[in-house]
Amino acid sequence: MYVFRSMLVAVCAALTILVPRPAAAATDIPDERALADFFDAAMADGLAANHVPGAVVSVVGGGKILFSKGYGLADVENRRPFDPGTSMVRIASITKLFTWTAVMQQVQRGKLDLKADVNRYLTGFRIPATYPRPITLQDLMDHTAGFEDRTIGVGARSKDDVPPLADYLAGNMPARVRPPGEVSAYSNYGAALAGYIVSRVSGQPYDEYVRDHILDPLAMRHSTAAEPVPAPLAADLARSYDYEGGTYRRKPFVFDNLAPDGSISATANDMARFMIAHLRDGRFGDQRVLDEPTARLMHRRTFAADPRIDGYAHGFKEQTLNGHRVIMHDGGWERFESALLLVPDADLGLFISTNSPGGTDAAAKIIPAFFDRFLPGKRAVPDGGAPVMPVEGFYKPTRSAESSIEKVVALTGSTRLRAEGGKLAFGGSTWSPLGPGLYQQDGGTRRLALVTGGSGVAYVATDGPAYQRVPWWDTPPVNVVIVLLFAATALTAVLGLPVAGVVRLVKKRPVPRAWRTGRVLAGLAAAAGLVFVVLFTLVLTGDTSILYGVPTNVQVLLVLPLLVLALTMAAIATTVKAWRRAGVLARGHQVVVLAGLLALLWFCQHWNLLGWHL
Protein backbone atom coordinates (compact mmCIF):
# COMPACT_ATOMS: atom_id res chain seq x y z
CA MET A 1 0.00 0.00 0.00
CA TYR A 2 2.73 2.46 0.90
CA VAL A 3 6.32 1.54 1.91
CA PHE A 4 6.33 -2.04 0.72
CA ARG A 5 7.45 -4.33 -2.10
CA SER A 6 4.44 -4.81 -4.31
CA MET A 7 3.25 -8.39 -4.40
CA LEU A 8 1.57 -7.52 -7.68
CA VAL A 9 4.90 -6.59 -9.32
CA ALA A 10 6.62 -9.72 -8.04
CA VAL A 11 3.81 -12.01 -9.09
CA CYS A 12 3.50 -10.38 -12.52
CA ALA A 13 7.20 -11.02 -13.10
CA ALA A 14 6.63 -14.74 -12.57
CA LEU A 15 3.15 -15.32 -13.98
CA THR A 16 2.16 -15.74 -17.62
CA ILE A 17 0.81 -12.28 -18.38
CA LEU A 18 -1.55 -12.25 -21.36
CA VAL A 19 -3.91 -9.87 -23.09
CA PRO A 20 -7.64 -10.14 -22.35
CA ARG A 21 -9.59 -12.39 -24.68
CA PRO A 22 -13.03 -14.04 -24.66
CA ALA A 23 -13.56 -16.23 -21.62
CA ALA A 24 -12.08 -19.70 -21.79
CA ALA A 25 -14.09 -22.80 -21.04
CA ALA A 26 -14.75 -23.30 -17.35
CA THR A 27 -12.04 -25.23 -15.55
CA ASP A 28 -12.90 -28.22 -13.40
CA ILE A 29 -13.25 -27.19 -9.75
CA PRO A 30 -10.29 -28.67 -7.82
CA ASP A 31 -11.07 -30.88 -4.84
CA GLU A 32 -9.96 -30.26 -1.26
CA ARG A 33 -7.39 -33.06 -1.25
CA ALA A 34 -5.60 -31.75 -4.33
CA LEU A 35 -5.55 -28.21 -2.93
CA ALA A 36 -4.25 -29.44 0.44
CA ASP A 37 -1.46 -31.43 -1.19
CA PHE A 38 -0.46 -28.43 -3.29
CA PHE A 39 -0.46 -25.80 -0.54
CA ASP A 40 1.07 -28.05 2.11
CA ALA A 41 4.09 -28.58 -0.10
CA ALA A 42 4.27 -25.06 -1.51
CA MET A 43 3.96 -23.33 1.86
CA ALA A 44 6.52 -25.59 3.53
CA ASP A 45 9.08 -24.57 0.93
CA GLY A 46 8.05 -20.95 0.47
CA LEU A 47 7.87 -19.88 4.11
CA ALA A 48 11.13 -21.48 5.17
CA ALA A 49 13.09 -20.25 2.16
CA ASN A 50 11.93 -16.65 2.60
CA HIS A 51 11.95 -16.39 6.40
CA VAL A 52 8.20 -15.94 6.77
CA PRO A 53 6.70 -16.86 10.18
CA GLY A 54 3.30 -17.75 8.80
CA ALA A 55 0.65 -17.54 6.12
CA VAL A 56 -3.01 -18.17 5.56
CA VAL A 57 -4.85 -19.16 2.40
CA SER A 58 -8.40 -19.71 1.19
CA VAL A 59 -9.71 -20.98 -2.13
CA VAL A 60 -13.32 -20.73 -3.28
CA GLY A 61 -15.20 -22.24 -6.21
CA GLY A 62 -18.71 -23.22 -7.13
CA GLY A 63 -20.13 -20.85 -4.53
CA LYS A 64 -18.37 -22.45 -1.54
CA ILE A 65 -15.07 -22.55 0.30
CA LEU A 66 -13.03 -25.34 -1.26
CA PHE A 67 -10.01 -25.06 0.99
CA SER A 68 -8.67 -22.84 3.77
CA LYS A 69 -5.73 -23.35 6.05
CA GLY A 70 -3.20 -21.55 8.17
CA TYR A 71 0.53 -22.25 8.05
CA GLY A 72 3.15 -21.33 10.59
CA LEU A 73 2.71 -18.72 13.29
CA ALA A 74 0.40 -15.73 13.49
CA ASP A 75 2.15 -14.66 16.70
CA VAL A 76 5.78 -15.70 17.11
CA GLU A 77 6.16 -14.55 20.71
CA ASN A 78 3.16 -16.52 21.95
CA ARG A 79 3.57 -19.41 19.47
CA ARG A 80 0.02 -18.89 18.21
CA PRO A 81 -0.60 -20.71 14.91
CA PHE A 82 -2.38 -19.21 11.95
CA ASP A 83 -6.06 -20.16 11.79
CA PRO A 84 -8.10 -19.31 8.67
CA GLY A 85 -11.26 -18.83 10.75
CA THR A 86 -9.92 -16.59 13.50
CA SER A 87 -6.50 -15.13 12.60
CA MET A 88 -7.05 -11.61 11.29
CA VAL A 89 -4.54 -10.16 8.84
CA ARG A 90 -4.28 -6.58 7.69
CA ILE A 91 -5.28 -6.82 4.05
CA ALA A 92 -3.99 -3.33 3.25
CA SER A 93 -4.89 -2.15 -0.27
CA ILE A 94 -7.26 -5.05 -0.85
CA THR A 95 -9.47 -2.81 1.31
CA LYS A 96 -9.93 -0.77 -1.86
CA LEU A 97 -12.10 -3.55 -3.31
CA PHE A 98 -14.50 -2.98 -0.41
CA THR A 99 -14.39 0.76 -1.08
CA TRP A 100 -15.11 0.24 -4.77
CA THR A 101 -17.92 -2.19 -3.89
CA ALA A 102 -19.37 0.50 -1.63
CA VAL A 103 -19.15 3.02 -4.49
CA MET A 104 -21.02 0.63 -6.77
CA GLN A 105 -23.69 0.11 -4.10
CA GLN A 106 -24.31 3.86 -4.11
CA VAL A 107 -24.31 3.88 -7.92
CA GLN A 108 -26.92 1.12 -7.78
CA ARG A 109 -29.03 3.25 -5.42
CA GLY A 110 -28.76 6.29 -7.67
CA LYS A 111 -26.80 8.39 -5.18
CA LEU A 112 -23.54 8.40 -7.12
CA ASP A 113 -22.73 8.88 -10.79
CA LEU A 114 -19.42 7.43 -11.96
CA LYS A 115 -19.12 10.08 -14.68
CA ALA A 116 -19.86 13.10 -12.49
CA ASP A 117 -17.30 15.59 -11.22
CA VAL A 118 -16.31 14.42 -7.72
CA ASN A 119 -16.71 18.01 -6.53
CA ARG A 120 -20.46 17.47 -6.80
CA TYR A 121 -20.20 15.31 -3.68
CA LEU A 122 -17.71 17.40 -1.67
CA THR A 123 -18.24 20.17 0.86
CA GLY A 124 -15.56 21.93 2.87
CA PHE A 125 -12.87 21.38 0.26
CA ARG A 126 -12.69 21.11 -3.54
CA ILE A 127 -10.45 19.45 -6.08
CA PRO A 128 -8.89 22.33 -8.05
CA ALA A 129 -9.71 22.75 -11.73
CA THR A 130 -6.11 22.29 -12.88
CA TYR A 131 -7.23 20.79 -16.20
CA PRO A 132 -10.37 21.42 -18.29
CA ARG A 133 -11.82 17.97 -17.61
CA PRO A 134 -12.82 17.31 -14.00
CA ILE A 135 -11.93 14.19 -12.05
CA THR A 136 -14.73 11.64 -11.85
CA LEU A 137 -15.38 8.65 -9.61
CA GLN A 138 -14.52 6.46 -12.60
CA ASP A 139 -11.11 8.12 -12.72
CA LEU A 140 -10.59 7.34 -9.04
CA MET A 141 -11.50 3.68 -9.61
CA ASP A 142 -9.17 3.41 -12.61
CA HIS A 143 -6.33 5.32 -10.88
CA THR A 144 -6.37 7.77 -13.79
CA ALA A 145 -7.23 10.94 -11.85
CA GLY A 146 -3.76 12.33 -12.56
CA PHE A 147 -2.73 12.87 -8.93
CA GLU A 148 0.88 12.84 -7.86
CA ASP A 149 1.76 10.27 -5.21
CA ARG A 150 2.44 11.37 -1.64
CA THR A 151 3.36 9.02 1.19
CA ILE A 152 4.76 11.37 3.82
CA GLY A 153 2.82 10.94 7.06
CA VAL A 154 0.22 8.48 5.82
CA GLY A 155 0.59 6.43 9.00
CA ALA A 156 -0.09 7.28 12.64
CA ARG A 157 1.11 5.69 15.87
CA SER A 158 -2.16 6.02 17.78
CA LYS A 159 -5.85 6.68 17.21
CA ASP A 160 -5.42 10.13 18.76
CA ASP A 161 -2.94 10.97 16.00
CA VAL A 162 -5.46 10.21 13.23
CA PRO A 163 -7.30 13.35 12.07
CA PRO A 164 -10.86 13.21 10.70
CA LEU A 165 -10.73 11.87 7.15
CA ALA A 166 -12.14 15.09 5.66
CA ASP A 167 -9.46 17.15 7.40
CA TYR A 168 -6.68 14.88 6.21
CA LEU A 169 -7.95 14.85 2.63
CA ALA A 170 -8.26 18.63 2.59
CA GLY A 171 -4.88 19.28 4.21
CA ASN A 172 -2.86 16.70 2.27
CA MET A 173 -4.28 17.00 -1.22
CA PRO A 174 -1.79 15.84 -3.86
CA ALA A 175 -1.12 18.03 -6.86
CA ARG A 176 -2.82 17.23 -10.16
CA VAL A 177 0.10 16.55 -12.48
CA ARG A 178 -1.56 15.16 -15.64
CA PRO A 179 -4.97 15.28 -17.32
CA PRO A 180 -7.47 12.73 -15.98
CA GLY A 181 -8.09 9.59 -18.02
CA GLU A 182 -4.68 9.68 -19.74
CA VAL A 183 -2.71 6.96 -17.95
CA SER A 184 -2.94 5.04 -14.69
CA ALA A 185 -0.92 6.11 -11.65
CA TYR A 186 -1.90 4.19 -8.54
CA SER A 187 -3.34 6.54 -5.92
CA ASN A 188 -4.13 5.82 -2.29
CA TYR A 189 -5.50 9.35 -1.98
CA GLY A 190 -7.96 8.70 -4.78
CA ALA A 191 -9.33 5.59 -3.07
CA ALA A 192 -9.65 7.41 0.26
CA LEU A 193 -11.46 10.26 -1.49
CA ALA A 194 -13.92 7.77 -2.96
CA GLY A 195 -14.51 6.23 0.48
CA TYR A 196 -15.12 9.67 1.93
CA ILE A 197 -17.67 10.38 -0.81
CA VAL A 198 -19.49 7.15 0.11
CA SER A 199 -19.59 8.38 3.71
CA ARG A 200 -20.93 11.76 2.59
CA VAL A 201 -23.83 10.41 0.53
CA SER A 202 -24.69 7.59 2.96
CA GLY A 203 -24.40 9.60 6.16
CA GLN A 204 -22.22 6.93 7.82
CA PRO A 205 -18.52 6.88 8.74
CA TYR A 206 -16.54 4.61 6.45
CA ASP A 207 -15.94 1.78 8.93
CA GLU A 208 -19.61 1.68 9.96
CA TYR A 209 -20.76 1.73 6.35
CA VAL A 210 -18.52 -1.20 5.44
CA ARG A 211 -19.69 -3.11 8.51
CA ASP A 212 -23.40 -2.57 7.84
CA HIS A 213 -23.46 -2.95 4.05
CA ILE A 214 -20.70 -5.45 3.26
CA LEU A 215 -19.28 -7.29 6.27
CA ASP A 216 -22.55 -8.10 8.05
CA PRO A 217 -24.46 -9.22 4.92
CA LEU A 218 -21.57 -11.54 4.04
CA ALA A 219 -21.32 -12.89 7.60
CA MET A 220 -17.75 -11.60 7.83
CA ARG A 221 -17.88 -11.65 11.61
CA HIS A 222 -14.12 -11.72 12.15
CA SER A 223 -13.40 -8.66 10.01
CA THR A 224 -13.46 -4.92 10.58
CA ALA A 225 -12.59 -1.64 8.89
CA ALA A 226 -12.18 0.06 12.28
CA GLU A 227 -8.85 1.10 13.74
CA PRO A 228 -7.91 0.01 16.31
CA VAL A 229 -9.47 -3.43 15.91
CA PRO A 230 -12.49 -3.61 18.27
CA ALA A 231 -11.80 -5.25 21.63
CA PRO A 232 -13.78 -8.47 20.96
CA LEU A 233 -11.57 -9.15 17.92
CA ALA A 234 -8.25 -7.68 19.06
CA ALA A 235 -6.89 -10.91 20.52
CA ASP A 236 -7.21 -12.61 17.13
CA LEU A 237 -5.14 -10.05 15.23
CA ALA A 238 -2.08 -11.68 13.68
CA ARG A 239 1.30 -10.03 14.17
CA SER A 240 3.80 -9.10 11.47
CA TYR A 241 7.58 -9.22 11.47
CA ASP A 242 10.85 -8.21 9.88
CA TYR A 243 13.53 -10.88 9.72
CA GLU A 244 16.87 -9.42 10.84
CA GLY A 245 20.02 -11.11 12.03
CA GLY A 246 18.40 -14.50 12.29
CA THR A 247 15.48 -13.33 14.44
CA TYR A 248 11.98 -11.96 13.88
CA ARG A 249 11.36 -8.37 14.94
CA ARG A 250 7.71 -7.54 15.53
CA LYS A 251 6.14 -4.53 13.81
CA PRO A 252 3.79 -2.24 15.74
CA PHE A 253 0.18 -1.60 14.75
CA VAL A 254 0.12 1.34 12.31
CA PHE A 255 -3.02 3.44 11.94
CA ASP A 256 -3.97 4.53 8.42
CA ASN A 257 -4.75 8.20 7.91
CA LEU A 258 -6.44 7.27 4.61
CA ALA A 259 -8.64 4.51 6.02
CA PRO A 260 -10.72 3.65 2.90
CA ASP A 261 -7.51 2.73 1.08
CA GLY A 262 -6.29 0.10 3.52
CA SER A 263 -7.77 -0.18 7.01
CA ILE A 264 -9.53 -3.57 6.92
CA SER A 265 -8.38 -6.53 9.02
CA ALA A 266 -9.94 -9.86 8.06
CA THR A 267 -9.63 -13.64 8.24
CA ALA A 268 -9.04 -15.88 5.26
CA ASN A 269 -12.46 -17.47 5.68
CA ASP A 270 -14.14 -14.08 5.72
CA MET A 271 -12.24 -13.07 2.59
CA ALA A 272 -13.52 -16.27 1.02
CA ARG A 273 -17.08 -15.02 1.56
CA PHE A 274 -16.20 -11.74 -0.12
CA MET A 275 -14.73 -13.62 -3.08
CA ILE A 276 -17.82 -15.85 -3.37
CA ALA A 277 -20.08 -12.79 -3.43
CA HIS A 278 -18.17 -11.29 -6.35
CA LEU A 279 -17.94 -14.58 -8.25
CA ARG A 280 -21.71 -15.05 -7.73
CA ASP A 281 -22.53 -11.61 -9.19
CA GLY A 282 -23.06 -9.93 -5.80
CA ARG A 283 -24.81 -12.79 -3.96
CA PHE A 284 -23.71 -14.79 -0.93
CA GLY A 285 -26.31 -17.31 0.20
CA ASP A 286 -29.58 -15.43 0.44
CA GLN A 287 -27.83 -12.06 0.88
CA ARG A 288 -26.71 -9.57 -1.74
CA VAL A 289 -24.14 -6.79 -1.62
CA LEU A 290 -24.76 -5.84 -5.26
CA ASP A 291 -27.56 -6.64 -7.66
CA GLU A 292 -26.59 -8.81 -10.61
CA PRO A 293 -26.41 -6.09 -13.29
CA THR A 294 -24.27 -3.84 -11.06
CA ALA A 295 -21.94 -6.67 -10.08
CA ARG A 296 -21.44 -7.63 -13.71
CA LEU A 297 -20.85 -4.01 -14.62
CA MET A 298 -18.23 -3.73 -11.88
CA HIS A 299 -16.24 -6.60 -13.36
CA ARG A 300 -16.06 -5.08 -16.85
CA ARG A 301 -12.91 -3.40 -18.05
CA THR A 302 -13.01 0.37 -17.65
CA PHE A 303 -9.47 1.44 -18.55
CA ALA A 304 -6.36 0.17 -20.28
CA ALA A 305 -3.58 2.34 -21.68
CA ASP A 306 -3.60 -0.05 -24.65
CA PRO A 307 -6.39 -2.60 -25.21
CA ARG A 308 -3.79 -5.34 -25.70
CA ILE A 309 -2.38 -5.10 -22.18
CA ASP A 310 -4.06 -5.46 -18.80
CA GLY A 311 -5.96 -2.59 -17.22
CA TYR A 312 -8.61 -1.88 -14.60
CA ALA A 313 -12.19 -3.00 -14.06
CA HIS A 314 -13.92 -0.57 -11.67
CA GLY A 315 -11.01 -0.77 -9.23
CA PHE A 316 -10.08 -4.41 -9.82
CA LYS A 317 -6.68 -4.84 -11.44
CA GLU A 318 -6.88 -7.03 -14.51
CA GLN A 319 -4.42 -9.82 -15.23
CA THR A 320 -4.66 -12.51 -17.87
CA LEU A 321 -3.00 -15.64 -16.54
CA ASN A 322 -2.65 -18.90 -18.46
CA GLY A 323 -5.41 -17.70 -20.78
CA HIS A 324 -7.84 -16.81 -17.97
CA ARG A 325 -9.01 -13.29 -17.22
CA VAL A 326 -8.24 -12.53 -13.58
CA ILE A 327 -9.51 -9.55 -11.61
CA MET A 328 -7.44 -9.01 -8.52
CA HIS A 329 -5.77 -6.74 -6.01
CA ASP A 330 -2.77 -6.98 -3.74
CA GLY A 331 -1.71 -5.07 -0.66
CA GLY A 332 1.12 -4.58 1.81
CA TRP A 333 1.08 -2.81 5.18
CA GLU A 334 2.94 -3.38 8.43
CA ARG A 335 4.86 -6.18 6.67
CA PHE A 336 1.66 -8.10 5.88
CA GLU A 337 1.69 -9.02 2.18
CA SER A 338 -1.59 -10.21 0.66
CA ALA A 339 -3.21 -10.93 -2.70
CA LEU A 340 -6.76 -11.69 -3.81
CA LEU A 341 -7.38 -13.16 -7.27
CA LEU A 342 -10.75 -13.95 -8.87
CA VAL A 343 -11.02 -16.08 -12.01
CA PRO A 344 -14.59 -15.56 -13.25
CA ASP A 345 -14.39 -17.97 -16.21
CA ALA A 346 -13.29 -20.78 -13.87
CA ASP A 347 -15.48 -19.69 -10.92
CA LEU A 348 -12.40 -19.79 -8.68
CA GLY A 349 -10.95 -17.36 -6.17
CA LEU A 350 -7.69 -17.35 -4.22
CA PHE A 351 -6.69 -15.32 -1.18
CA ILE A 352 -3.23 -15.53 0.35
CA SER A 353 -1.60 -13.49 3.09
CA THR A 354 1.77 -13.65 4.82
CA ASN A 355 3.16 -11.77 7.80
CA SER A 356 6.68 -10.87 6.67
CA PRO A 357 8.15 -9.14 3.57
CA GLY A 358 9.56 -12.46 2.37
CA GLY A 359 5.98 -13.41 1.67
CA THR A 360 6.19 -11.42 -1.58
CA ASP A 361 8.90 -13.74 -2.88
CA ALA A 362 7.05 -16.81 -1.61
CA ALA A 363 3.82 -15.75 -3.34
CA ALA A 364 5.71 -14.97 -6.56
CA LYS A 365 6.35 -18.71 -6.82
CA ILE A 366 3.22 -20.13 -5.19
CA ILE A 367 0.67 -18.21 -7.27
CA PRO A 368 2.16 -19.14 -10.69
CA ALA A 369 2.44 -22.74 -9.53
CA PHE A 370 -1.23 -22.65 -8.45
CA PHE A 371 -2.29 -21.47 -11.90
CA ASP A 372 -0.10 -24.02 -13.66
CA ARG A 373 -1.53 -26.81 -11.50
CA PHE A 374 -5.22 -25.89 -11.42
CA LEU A 375 -5.75 -23.34 -14.21
CA PRO A 376 -3.57 -24.37 -17.15
CA GLY A 377 -3.97 -22.70 -20.50
CA LYS A 378 -2.26 -21.02 -23.41
CA ARG A 379 -2.01 -17.41 -24.28
CA ALA A 380 -3.66 -15.66 -27.17
CA VAL A 381 -1.74 -13.56 -29.68
CA PRO A 382 -3.17 -10.02 -29.73
CA ASP A 383 -4.53 -8.38 -32.84
CA GLY A 384 -4.74 -4.76 -33.89
CA GLY A 385 -2.92 -1.78 -32.52
CA ALA A 386 -1.44 1.33 -34.09
CA PRO A 387 2.27 1.72 -34.81
CA VAL A 388 3.98 3.95 -32.26
CA MET A 389 7.65 4.74 -32.62
CA PRO A 390 9.64 4.32 -29.41
CA VAL A 391 10.82 7.58 -27.87
CA GLU A 392 14.18 6.87 -26.31
CA GLY A 393 15.14 8.44 -23.01
CA PHE A 394 14.54 8.08 -19.32
CA TYR A 395 11.13 7.23 -17.89
CA LYS A 396 9.93 7.58 -14.32
CA PRO A 397 6.98 5.76 -12.74
CA THR A 398 3.74 7.68 -13.20
CA ARG A 399 3.21 6.99 -9.51
CA SER A 400 5.64 9.61 -8.24
CA ALA A 401 5.70 12.88 -6.32
CA GLU A 402 6.12 16.37 -7.75
CA SER A 403 5.44 18.89 -4.98
CA SER A 404 7.20 17.38 -1.95
CA ILE A 405 10.67 16.26 -0.96
CA GLU A 406 9.67 12.81 -2.27
CA LYS A 407 10.17 14.09 -5.82
CA VAL A 408 13.87 13.24 -5.62
CA VAL A 409 13.00 9.54 -5.37
CA ALA A 410 12.29 9.65 -9.13
CA LEU A 411 16.05 9.95 -9.67
CA THR A 412 16.58 6.48 -8.24
CA GLY A 413 13.41 5.04 -9.80
CA SER A 414 13.89 6.17 -13.40
CA THR A 415 14.83 3.66 -16.09
CA ARG A 416 16.12 4.16 -19.61
CA LEU A 417 14.39 3.09 -22.84
CA ARG A 418 16.60 2.22 -25.81
CA ALA A 419 15.67 0.93 -29.25
CA GLU A 420 18.13 -1.73 -30.38
CA GLY A 421 17.67 -3.53 -33.70
CA GLY A 422 13.89 -3.56 -33.57
CA LYS A 423 13.85 -4.54 -29.90
CA LEU A 424 13.59 -2.40 -26.80
CA ALA A 425 15.85 -2.35 -23.77
CA PHE A 426 13.91 -1.22 -20.71
CA GLY A 427 13.92 -1.96 -17.00
CA GLY A 428 16.83 -4.38 -17.18
CA SER A 429 15.14 -6.53 -19.85
CA THR A 430 14.96 -6.72 -23.61
CA TRP A 431 11.54 -6.71 -25.28
CA SER A 432 10.67 -8.11 -28.71
CA PRO A 433 7.89 -6.82 -30.99
CA LEU A 434 4.58 -8.60 -30.56
CA GLY A 435 2.45 -6.21 -32.60
CA PRO A 436 2.38 -2.53 -33.61
CA GLY A 437 3.63 -0.61 -30.57
CA LEU A 438 3.47 -3.78 -28.42
CA TYR A 439 6.40 -5.76 -27.02
CA GLN A 440 6.93 -8.87 -24.92
CA GLN A 441 9.75 -9.49 -22.48
CA ASP A 442 12.43 -11.82 -23.81
CA GLY A 443 12.58 -14.90 -21.63
CA GLY A 444 9.48 -13.76 -19.77
CA THR A 445 5.81 -13.09 -20.22
CA ARG A 446 5.27 -9.44 -19.36
CA ARG A 447 4.05 -7.02 -22.00
CA LEU A 448 4.83 -3.41 -22.75
CA ALA A 449 2.95 -0.91 -24.89
CA LEU A 450 4.13 2.45 -26.19
CA VAL A 451 1.52 5.14 -25.60
CA THR A 452 1.32 8.82 -26.47
CA GLY A 453 -0.90 10.82 -24.16
CA GLY A 454 -3.33 13.48 -25.29
CA SER A 455 -0.91 16.05 -23.90
CA GLY A 456 1.84 14.68 -26.18
CA VAL A 457 3.75 12.97 -23.35
CA ALA A 458 5.35 9.62 -24.17
CA TYR A 459 4.48 6.75 -21.85
CA VAL A 460 5.58 3.17 -21.44
CA ALA A 461 2.65 1.14 -20.13
CA THR A 462 3.17 -2.40 -18.86
CA ASP A 463 0.87 -5.07 -17.48
CA GLY A 464 1.73 -3.49 -14.13
CA PRO A 465 3.04 0.05 -13.66
CA ALA A 466 3.18 2.81 -16.26
CA TYR A 467 6.13 5.14 -16.85
CA GLN A 468 6.37 8.70 -18.15
CA ARG A 469 9.25 10.12 -20.20
CA VAL A 470 11.13 12.87 -18.38
CA PRO A 471 12.93 15.90 -19.90
CA TRP A 472 16.72 15.79 -20.13
CA TRP A 473 17.19 17.93 -17.04
CA ASP A 474 15.34 15.35 -14.93
CA THR A 475 17.46 12.40 -16.02
CA PRO A 476 19.81 10.67 -13.56
CA PRO A 477 22.99 11.17 -15.66
CA VAL A 478 22.49 14.92 -15.93
CA ASN A 479 21.82 15.30 -12.24
CA VAL A 480 24.72 13.06 -11.26
CA VAL A 481 27.01 15.22 -13.40
CA ILE A 482 25.66 18.37 -11.75
CA VAL A 483 26.32 17.03 -8.27
CA LEU A 484 29.77 15.71 -9.21
CA LEU A 485 30.77 19.02 -10.82
CA PHE A 486 29.66 20.83 -7.70
CA ALA A 487 31.61 18.38 -5.53
CA ALA A 488 34.76 18.83 -7.61
CA THR A 489 34.61 22.63 -7.56
CA ALA A 490 33.68 22.65 -3.87
CA LEU A 491 36.67 20.49 -2.99
CA THR A 492 38.99 22.94 -4.71
CA ALA A 493 37.55 25.67 -2.50
CA VAL A 494 37.57 23.70 0.74
CA LEU A 495 41.05 22.25 0.18
CA GLY A 496 42.52 25.07 -1.86
CA LEU A 497 41.77 28.03 0.39
CA PRO A 498 43.96 26.85 3.29
CA VAL A 499 46.77 26.12 0.85
CA ALA A 500 46.39 29.57 -0.69
CA GLY A 501 46.47 31.10 2.78
CA VAL A 502 49.75 29.37 3.60
CA VAL A 503 51.27 30.50 0.30
CA ARG A 504 50.23 34.07 1.01
CA LEU A 505 51.87 33.94 4.42
CA VAL A 506 55.09 32.47 3.07
CA LYS A 507 55.31 34.88 0.18
CA LYS A 508 53.85 37.73 2.21
CA ARG A 509 51.33 38.67 -0.45
CA PRO A 510 48.61 40.90 0.97
CA VAL A 511 45.04 40.16 -0.15
CA PRO A 512 42.28 42.78 0.11
CA ARG A 513 40.00 42.00 3.02
CA ALA A 514 36.82 42.21 0.93
CA TRP A 515 38.14 39.67 -1.57
CA ARG A 516 39.36 37.39 1.21
CA THR A 517 35.88 37.59 2.78
CA GLY A 518 34.24 36.58 -0.50
CA ARG A 519 36.58 33.61 -0.82
CA VAL A 520 35.92 32.48 2.75
CA LEU A 521 32.16 32.77 2.29
CA ALA A 522 32.34 30.70 -0.89
CA GLY A 523 34.48 28.13 0.91
CA LEU A 524 32.03 27.87 3.79
CA ALA A 525 29.14 27.48 1.34
CA ALA A 526 31.06 24.76 -0.47
CA ALA A 527 31.77 22.93 2.78
CA ALA A 528 28.13 23.10 3.85
CA GLY A 529 27.08 21.87 0.40
CA LEU A 530 29.46 18.91 0.53
CA VAL A 531 28.19 17.90 3.96
CA PHE A 532 24.61 18.09 2.69
CA VAL A 533 25.31 16.00 -0.42
CA VAL A 534 27.01 13.26 1.59
CA LEU A 535 24.40 13.12 4.35
CA PHE A 536 21.41 13.34 2.02
CA THR A 537 22.84 10.57 -0.15
CA LEU A 538 23.00 8.38 2.95
CA VAL A 539 19.37 9.26 3.73
CA LEU A 540 18.24 8.55 0.18
CA THR A 541 19.98 5.19 -0.05
CA GLY A 542 19.34 4.15 3.55
CA ASP A 543 16.31 2.84 5.42
CA THR A 544 14.71 6.17 6.27
CA SER A 545 10.95 5.90 6.82
CA ILE A 546 8.56 8.77 6.15
CA LEU A 547 5.53 6.76 7.28
CA TYR A 548 4.86 9.04 10.25
CA GLY A 549 6.24 12.15 8.59
CA VAL A 550 9.70 13.38 7.65
CA PRO A 551 12.08 12.46 10.49
CA THR A 552 13.52 15.30 12.55
CA ASN A 553 17.08 14.55 11.46
CA VAL A 554 16.07 15.00 7.81
CA GLN A 555 14.25 18.24 8.60
CA VAL A 556 17.37 19.52 10.37
CA LEU A 557 19.46 18.44 7.37
CA LEU A 558 17.33 20.68 5.14
CA VAL A 559 18.77 23.69 6.95
CA LEU A 560 22.02 23.17 5.03
CA PRO A 561 20.73 24.10 1.55
CA LEU A 562 19.33 27.34 2.99
CA LEU A 563 22.70 27.99 4.63
CA VAL A 564 24.40 27.33 1.29
CA LEU A 565 22.00 29.79 -0.36
CA ALA A 566 22.68 32.53 2.18
CA LEU A 567 26.46 32.07 2.06
CA THR A 568 26.49 31.90 -1.74
CA MET A 569 24.48 35.13 -2.12
CA ALA A 570 26.80 36.86 0.34
CA ALA A 571 29.85 35.47 -1.48
CA ILE A 572 28.54 36.72 -4.84
CA ALA A 573 27.87 40.21 -3.47
CA THR A 574 31.27 40.43 -1.84
CA THR A 575 33.04 39.05 -4.92
CA VAL A 576 31.40 41.61 -7.19
CA LYS A 577 32.38 44.39 -4.82
CA ALA A 578 36.04 43.35 -4.64
CA TRP A 579 36.32 42.03 -8.21
CA ARG A 580 38.95 44.51 -9.45
CA ARG A 581 41.23 43.89 -6.51
CA ALA A 582 41.97 40.24 -7.31
CA GLY A 583 44.24 38.55 -9.78
CA VAL A 584 43.08 36.75 -12.92
CA LEU A 585 43.62 33.23 -11.56
CA ALA A 586 41.90 34.03 -8.27
CA ARG A 587 38.93 35.55 -10.07
CA GLY A 588 38.67 32.57 -12.43
CA HIS A 589 38.69 30.09 -9.54
CA GLN A 590 36.09 32.07 -7.62
CA VAL A 591 33.78 32.06 -10.64
CA VAL A 592 34.15 28.30 -10.97
CA VAL A 593 33.36 27.77 -7.27
CA LEU A 594 30.33 30.05 -7.39
CA ALA A 595 29.08 28.35 -10.57
CA GLY A 596 29.30 25.01 -8.79
CA LEU A 597 27.36 26.40 -5.84
CA LEU A 598 24.65 27.78 -8.12
CA ALA A 599 24.41 24.38 -9.80
CA LEU A 600 23.86 22.75 -6.40
CA LEU A 601 21.23 25.34 -5.51
CA TRP A 602 19.40 24.64 -8.79
CA PHE A 603 19.48 20.93 -7.95
CA CYS A 604 18.05 21.57 -4.47
CA GLN A 605 15.37 23.92 -5.76
CA HIS A 606 14.35 21.60 -8.58
CA TRP A 607 14.06 18.53 -6.34
CA ASN A 608 12.25 20.35 -3.51
CA LEU A 609 15.24 20.29 -1.16
CA LEU A 610 15.47 24.05 -0.71
CA GLY A 611 13.14 24.71 2.20
CA TRP A 612 10.71 22.31 3.82
CA HIS A 613 8.45 20.83 1.13
CA LEU A 614 6.89 18.21 3.34
Buried (B, 14 or more C-beta within 10 A) or exposed (E): BBEBBBBBBBBBBBBBBBBBBEEBEEBEBBEEEEBEEBBEEBBEEBBEEBBBBBBBBBBBBEEEBBBBBBBBBBBBEEEBEBBBBBBBBBBBBBBBBBBBBBBBBBBBEEBBBBEEBBBEBBEEEEBEEBBEBBBBBBBBBBBBBBBBBBBBBBBBEEEEEBBEBBEBBBEBBBBBBBBBBBBBBBBBBBBBBBBBBBBBBBEBBBBBBBBEBBBEBBBBBBBBBBBBBEEEBEEBBBBBBBBEEEEBEBBEBBBBBBBBBBBBBBBBBBBBBBBBBBBBBBBBEEEBBBBEEBBEBBBEBBBBBBBBBBBBBBBBBBBBBBBBBBBBBBBBBBBBBBBBBBBBBBBBBBBBBBBBBBBBBBBBBBBBBBBBBBBEBEBBEBEEBEEBEBBBBBBBBBBBBBBBBBBBBBBEBBBBBEEEEEBBBBBEBBBEEBBBBBBBBEEBBBBBBBBBBEEEBBBBBBBBBBBBBBEEEBBBEBBEEBBEBBBEBBBBBBEBBEEBBEEEEEEEEEBEEBBBBBBBBBBBBBBBBBBBBEBBEEBEEEEEEBBBBBBEEBEEBBEBBBBBBBBBBBBBEBBEBBBEBBEEEBBEBBEBBBEBBBBBBBBBEBBBBBEBBB
